[in-house]
Amino acid sequence: MKVLIVLTSHDTLGDTGRKTGFWLEELAAPYFAFRDAGAEITLASPKGGQPPLDPVSNSPDFQTDDTRRFEADAEATAALASTVKLSDVNADDYDTVFYPGGHGPLWDLTVDADSIRLIEAFNAAEKPLGLVCHAPGVLRDVKGTDGAPIVQGRKVTGFTNSEEEGVGLTKVVPYLVEDTLKAKGGEFAKGDDWASFVVQDGLLVTGQNPASSAEAARRVIAALEARGTK
């Protein structure tokens, strides 16, 4: 089981003067779900090297057993420090791709040509796709094999408008995930704010928020196992 995890390289939260990046739990929980299932994991980002961590995600209020495990794991932190460049990645080399969120992806991965190319390649090869929290937004400009938006007519979820309002960034982000997925024809579903909620439509798995990260990864693993991928 070969898993590609794609992280943002964007570190600026609009014009607020604050830093952003990927959300630690959304990397750590899937990382260990995949690794504990025996997967070989590669981390990638648009710029390569160490991707930016949203500092809020590693504050005491948001630490979890998985985030603490990740920070104490030399193999995991070494992989994070040396992500491969997205432009060097070939979808044929992997069984699945997983996108953690954080606000960063809204600025770079959404419009990144290599990211769009990879997702389209995974989808065309009928390989599972996993995206959580803000990351489902990166599907905005991705096309399916029929040339229509990849989310059109498919059940999806992601960070909701009310959750974005809850963190006070509705006017800061370049777009709202919920509104964008709906505008592209996605059948957007959501659970309670901040509670785990995962939607699966065929081989497309999306999670609503950080709490959904582990379950989203487990759904991807189950989809791989159903295909006989070990």
C-alpha positions as CSV (number, residue, x, y, z in Angstrom):
1,M,0.0,0.0,0.0
2,K,1.7,3.2,-1.2
3,V,0.2,6.4,0.0
4,L,0.9,9.9,-1.1
5,I,0.0,12.7,1.3
6,V,-0.1,16.2,-0.2
7,L,0.5,19.3,2.0
8,T,0.4,23.0,1.4
9,S,3.4,25.3,1.0
10,H,1.4,28.5,1.7
11,D,2.1,30.1,5.1
12,T,0.3,33.5,5.1
13,L,-3.3,34.0,6.3
14,G,-4.5,36.6,3.8
15,D,-3.6,40.1,4.9
16,T,-4.0,39.4,8.6
17,G,-0.3,39.3,9.3
18,R,-0.8,35.8,10.8
19,K,0.7,32.5,9.8
20,T,-1.1,29.5,8.4
21,G,-0.2,26.3,6.7
22,F,-1.4,22.7,7.3
23,W,-3.3,21.6,10.4
24,L,-1.3,19.1,12.4
25,E,-4.0,16.7,13.5
26,E,-5.1,16.4,9.8
27,L,-1.7,15.1,9.0
28,A,-0.9,13.2,12.1
29,A,-4.1,11.1,12.5
30,P,-4.1,9.9,8.8
31,Y,-0.3,9.4,8.9
32,F,-0.5,6.9,11.7
33,A,-3.7,5.3,10.4
34,F,-1.9,4.6,7.1
35,R,1.4,3.6,8.7
36,D,-0.2,1.3,11.3
37,A,-2.0,-0.4,8.4
38,G,1.4,-1.1,6.9
39,A,1.5,1.6,4.2
40,E,4.6,3.1,2.7
41,I,4.0,6.9,2.9
42,T,5.4,9.7,0.9
43,L,4.8,13.4,1.8
44,A,4.7,16.0,-0.9
45,S,4.1,19.7,-1.2
46,P,4.3,22.3,-4.1
47,K,7.7,23.7,-3.0
48,G,9.1,20.6,-1.4
49,G,11.1,20.5,1.9
50,Q,9.5,21.5,5.2
51,P,5.9,22.7,4.7
52,P,4.5,25.4,7.0
53,L,2.6,24.3,10.1
54,D,-0.4,26.4,11.2
55,P,1.0,27.3,14.7
56,V,-2.5,27.3,16.2
57,S,-2.8,23.6,15.4
58,N,0.0,22.7,17.7
59,S,-1.2,24.9,20.6
60,P,-2.2,23.0,23.8
61,D,-5.9,23.3,23.0
62,F,-5.6,21.4,19.7
63,Q,-3.0,18.8,20.6
64,T,-4.1,15.1,20.4
65,D,-2.5,11.8,21.1
66,D,-1.7,11.6,17.4
67,T,-0.1,15.0,17.2
68,R,2.0,14.3,20.2
69,R,3.0,10.9,18.8
70,F,3.9,12.6,15.5
71,E,6.1,15.2,17.1
72,A,7.9,12.5,19.1
73,D,8.4,10.2,16.0
74,A,11.8,10.7,14.4
75,E,10.7,9.0,11.1
76,A,7.6,11.1,10.8
77,T,9.3,14.4,11.5
78,A,12.1,13.6,9.1
79,A,9.6,12.8,6.4
80,L,7.9,16.1,7.1
81,A,11.1,18.1,6.9
82,S,11.9,16.7,3.4
83,T,8.7,16.5,1.5
84,V,9.1,15.9,-2.2
85,K,8.2,18.5,-4.8
86,L,4.7,17.9,-6.2
87,S,6.0,18.5,-9.7
88,D,8.2,15.4,-9.3
89,V,5.3,13.1,-8.3
90,N,3.8,10.5,-10.6
91,A,0.4,9.2,-9.7
92,D,1.3,5.8,-11.2
93,D,3.6,5.2,-8.3
94,Y,0.9,5.4,-5.6
95,D,-2.3,3.5,-4.7
96,T,-4.1,6.6,-3.2
97,V,-3.6,10.2,-2.3
98,F,-4.7,12.0,0.8
99,Y,-5.0,15.8,1.4
100,P,-4.9,17.2,4.9
101,G,-6.4,20.7,5.3
102,G,-5.5,23.8,7.2
103,H,-6.2,27.1,5.5
104,G,-3.0,27.0,3.4
105,P,-4.4,24.8,0.6
106,L,-7.1,27.4,-0.2
107,W,-4.4,29.6,-1.6
108,D,-1.9,27.3,-3.3
109,L,-3.2,23.7,-3.9
110,T,-6.5,24.9,-5.2
111,V,-4.8,26.5,-8.3
112,D,-1.7,24.3,-8.4
113,A,-1.5,22.7,-11.8
114,D,0.5,19.7,-10.5
115,S,-2.1,19.1,-7.8
116,I,-4.9,19.3,-10.3
117,R,-3.1,17.0,-12.7
118,L,-2.4,14.4,-9.9
119,I,-6.0,14.3,-8.6
120,E,-7.3,13.9,-12.2
121,A,-4.8,11.1,-12.8
122,F,-5.8,9.3,-9.5
123,N,-9.4,9.6,-10.4
124,A,-9.0,8.4,-14.0
125,A,-7.1,5.4,-12.7
126,E,-10.0,4.7,-10.3
127,K,-7.8,5.0,-7.2
128,P,-9.2,6.3,-3.8
129,L,-9.0,10.0,-3.1
130,G,-9.1,11.3,0.5
131,L,-9.4,15.0,1.5
132,V,-10.3,16.5,4.8
133,C,-11.5,19.9,6.3
134,H,-10.4,22.7,3.9
135,A,-8.7,20.3,1.5
136,P,-11.9,19.3,-0.3
137,G,-11.8,22.9,-1.7
138,V,-8.8,21.9,-3.8
139,L,-11.2,19.9,-5.9
140,R,-12.7,23.2,-7.2
141,D,-10.9,23.3,-10.6
142,V,-10.5,19.5,-10.9
143,K,-12.3,17.8,-13.8
144,G,-13.6,14.3,-14.0
145,T,-13.0,12.0,-16.9
146,D,-16.1,13.4,-18.6
147,G,-14.8,17.0,-18.4
148,A,-17.3,18.1,-15.8
149,P,-16.3,19.2,-12.3
150,I,-15.1,16.1,-10.4
151,V,-17.6,16.9,-7.6
152,Q,-20.6,17.4,-9.8
153,G,-23.4,15.1,-8.7
154,R,-21.3,13.5,-6.0
155,K,-21.7,13.5,-2.2
156,V,-19.1,15.6,-0.5
157,T,-18.3,17.5,2.7
158,G,-15.7,19.8,4.0
159,F,-15.2,22.7,6.3
160,T,-18.6,24.3,6.7
161,N,-19.6,28.0,6.4
162,S,-20.6,27.9,10.1
163,E,-17.2,26.5,11.1
164,E,-15.4,29.2,9.1
165,E,-17.6,31.8,10.8
166,G,-16.7,30.2,14.1
167,V,-13.0,30.8,13.6
168,G,-13.7,34.3,12.4
169,L,-12.1,33.9,8.9
170,T,-15.1,34.1,6.6
171,K,-13.9,37.5,5.2
172,V,-10.2,36.4,5.1
173,V,-10.2,33.2,3.1
174,P,-10.2,33.4,-0.7
175,Y,-13.3,31.3,-0.9
176,L,-15.6,29.2,1.3
177,V,-15.3,25.5,0.9
178,E,-19.0,24.7,1.4
179,D,-20.2,27.4,-1.1
180,T,-17.6,26.4,-3.7
181,L,-18.3,22.7,-3.6
182,K,-22.0,23.4,-4.0
183,A,-21.4,25.8,-6.8
184,K,-19.5,23.1,-8.7
185,G,-22.5,20.8,-8.4
186,G,-21.4,18.8,-5.3
187,E,-24.1,17.4,-3.1
188,F,-22.8,18.9,0.1
189,A,-23.6,17.2,3.4
190,K,-22.6,18.2,6.9
191,G,-22.7,17.1,10.5
192,D,-22.5,19.1,13.7
193,D,-19.8,21.7,13.8
194,W,-16.4,20.3,15.0
195,A,-17.8,16.7,15.3
196,S,-16.4,13.9,13.1
197,F,-18.3,13.6,9.8
198,V,-17.2,11.8,6.8
199,V,-18.8,11.3,3.4
200,Q,-17.9,8.6,0.9
201,D,-19.1,8.6,-2.7
202,G,-17.5,5.7,-4.5
203,L,-13.7,6.2,-4.2
204,L,-14.0,9.8,-3.2
205,V,-13.7,10.3,0.6
206,T,-14.1,13.7,2.2
207,G,-14.1,14.7,5.9
208,Q,-15.6,17.9,7.4
209,N,-13.1,19.0,9.9
210,P,-10.0,18.1,12.0
211,A,-12.0,15.6,14.1
212,S,-12.9,13.7,10.8
213,S,-9.2,13.1,9.8
214,A,-8.8,9.6,11.3
215,E,-12.1,8.3,10.1
216,A,-11.5,9.7,6.6
217,A,-8.2,7.8,6.5
218,R,-9.8,4.6,7.7
219,R,-12.4,4.9,4.9
220,V,-9.6,5.2,2.3
221,I,-7.8,2.2,3.8
222,A,-11.0,0.2,3.6
223,A,-11.4,1.2,0.0
224,L,-7.9,0.1,-0.8
225,E,-8.4,-3.2,1.0
226,A,-11.7,-3.7,-1.0
227,R,-9.6,-3.5,-4.1
228,G,-7.1,-6.0,-2.8
229,T,-4.4,-3.5,-2.2
230,K,-2.0,-4.5,0.6
